[in-house]
């Protein structure tokens, strides 16, 4: 099953793309719903070929399963980040992020995720709808804070 959620941000595509590649951005936009054990050891910036093994932490503190994130593609030219992820109940959580410029210093941001979790696929699909909408709201907070502090 697939979830695709997009939004328009009032920020230049290059600015948003630079933030997409940061470990701290992932931690912020997931914060409150999902954390990652050992995140302090993640690289500051995601690069193609990075592979991180972590334990998911629901709501930032409830331990869940081991999860692997493999950064299959990080393309500055196309402003695309693609991960292959999985662990625990999830055999595949393949996440695609794309940032595309629009007009007047705005951009379109897309989260597209393919989910395979056996009998739990529908449940994970429903969770993904909530999770990615939440992430995009957190993106708006991040961009607002970044603009005010820049």
C-alpha positions in Angstrom: 0.0 0.0 0.0 1.1 3.5 -0.6 0.7 6.9 1.1 1.4 10.1 -0.7 1.0 13.4 1.0 2.2 16.8 -0.4 2.2 20.3 0.8 3.4 23.7 -0.3 5.9 25.5 1.9 6.5 29.2 1.9 10.3 28.7 1.6 12.7 28.3 -1.3 13.2 24.7 -2.5 17.0 24.9 -1.9 16.5 25.9 1.8 14.0 23.1 2.4 16.2 20.6 0.6 19.2 21.5 2.8 17.0 20.8 5.9 15.7 17.5 4.5 19.3 16.2 4.5 19.9 17.0 8.2 19.6 14.4 11.0 18.2 17.1 13.3 15.3 17.8 10.9 14.2 14.1 11.0 14.4 14.2 14.8 12.4 17.4 15.0 9.6 16.6 12.5 9.1 13.1 14.1 9.4 14.5 17.7 6.5 13.8 19.9 5.3 10.8 17.9 8.4 8.9 17.1 12.0 8.8 18.4 15.1 6.8 17.5 17.4 5.2 20.1 21.0 6.2 19.5 20.1 9.2 17.3 23.0 11.1 18.8 25.2 8.7 16.8 23.5 9.4 13.5 25.6 11.5 11.0 24.7 15.2 11.0 23.8 15.0 7.3 22.3 12.1 5.4 24.4 10.8 2.5 23.6 8.2 -0.1 24.7 4.8 1.3 24.2 5.6 5.0 22.7 2.7 6.9 21.4 3.3 10.4 20.1 0.6 12.8 18.0 1.9 15.6 15.2 1.0 18.0 12.0 3.0 17.4 10.6 4.8 20.4 6.9 5.5 20.2 6.1 9.0 21.6 9.9 9.3 22.1 10.2 6.9 25.0 8.2 3.7 24.5 10.6 1.1 23.1 9.4 -0.7 19.9 11.3 -2.8 17.4 14.7 -2.6 15.8 14.4 -0.6 12.6 16.9 -0.1 9.7 17.1 3.0 7.6 19.1 2.6 4.4 19.6 5.8 2.4 19.4 4.5 -1.1 19.4 7.9 -2.8 20.2 11.5 -1.8 20.2 13.6 -4.9 21.0 17.3 -4.7 20.4 17.6 -8.4 16.8 16.3 -8.2 16.2 17.2 -4.5 15.2 13.6 -3.8 15.8 11.5 -0.7 14.9 7.8 -0.9 15.1 5.3 2.0 14.5 1.6 2.3 13.4 0.9 5.8 12.0 -2.0 7.8 12.0 -4.0 11.0 9.6 -5.6 13.5 6.1 -5.7 12.0 7.2 -3.9 8.9 8.9 -5.7 6.0 9.1 -2.6 3.9 8.7 1.1 4.7 10.2 2.7 1.6 10.1 6.4 1.9 10.6 8.9 -0.9 10.9 12.7 -0.3 11.0 15.2 -3.1 11.3 19.0 -2.9 10.3 20.9 -6.1 10.5 24.7 -6.6 7.3 26.6 -7.3 6.9 30.3 -7.9 7.8 33.2 -5.6 10.1 31.5 -3.1 7.7 28.5 -2.4 8.2 24.8 -3.0 6.2 21.6 -3.0 7.3 19.0 -0.5 6.2 15.3 -1.0 6.3 12.4 1.3 5.5 9.1 -0.5 5.8 5.8 1.3 5.3 2.3 0.2 4.3 0.0 3.1 4.4 -3.8 3.4 3.6 -5.2 6.8 1.7 -8.5 6.2 -1.6 -8.6 8.0 -0.7 -5.2 9.7 -0.4 -3.4 6.4 -3.7 -1.6 6.6 -3.0 -0.6 10.2 0.4 0.8 9.3 -1.1 2.5 6.2 -3.6 4.3 8.6 -0.7 5.2 10.9 1.3 6.6 8.0 -1.5 8.9 7.1 -1.5 10.4 10.6 2.3 10.3 10.9 3.1 12.1 7.6 0.4 14.8 8.2 1.9 15.4 11.6 5.4 15.5 10.1 4.3 18.1 7.6 2.8 20.2 10.4 6.1 20.0 12.2 7.9 21.0 9.0 5.8 24.2 9.1 6.8 24.9 12.7 10.4 24.3 11.8 10.4 26.6 8.8 8.6 29.3 10.8 11.2 29.1 13.6 14.0 29.0 11.1 12.7 32.1 9.3 12.3 34.0 12.6 15.9 33.1 13.7 17.6 33.7 10.4 
